[in-house]
Amino acid sequence: MQKLGQQLSQGQKVYETAMTKLQGNQGVIKSAAKLETLGLKYQKSLQNGINEEENLLGVSKNL
């Protein structure tokens, strides 16, 4: 059970790192938002895509 707990903790850290890279100050989403303010048009909303993926995976930001 300890090993399982350690692996779950490691998975949580990987998830948090990935979300920070996406949503952090220099993340992909902020960069895309800056491009959008410069006039770039998207075919799909980035935020909706992230929310849909979280729902499919059953993942919550508040874990």
N, C-alpha and C positions, 0 to 999 in steps of 0.2 A: 504494500500500500504506500510505503514511503516513496518508492521509485515512481509510482503513478503520480503522486503528488508533485514530485520534482519535475516530471515531464509536463504536467499541467501548468506549473509555474513557468517553465521554459517556453511553452506555447503561448502563454499570456504575454510574456516579454517580447516574443517575436511579433505578436499581433500589435502590441503597443508601438513597437519600433516602426512597423509598416504604416500604421495610421499616422504617426508623427511625420513620416516622410511624405505622406499624402497631404496632410492637413496642416503641418507646421508652418512657421513663418516663411520658409523658403521651399515649401512643399509644392507638389504638382498642382494641387487645386488652386493655391494662391497664384502660382505662375499662370495658370489658365485664366483665372479671373482678371489678371493684369492684361493678358492678351485680349480678353473680351472688352475691356475698357478702351483698348486701342482700336476696336472695331472688328475683331475677328468674330465670325459667326459659327456657332456649333450646331451640329445636327441633333445632339442629345445633351441634356443637362448632366454635368459631371456629378453634382450632388445627388441627383436622383439615381444615377448608376451606383453610387456607393451605398445608398440606402437600400436599394433593391438587392445588392449583393449581401449586405448584412442580414437582411430578412431571409434570404435563401439559405444562408449559412446558420441562421439562428444565433447570430452574434450581436451582442449589445455593447455600446461604447462604455457603459457603466459597470462592466465586469470587475 
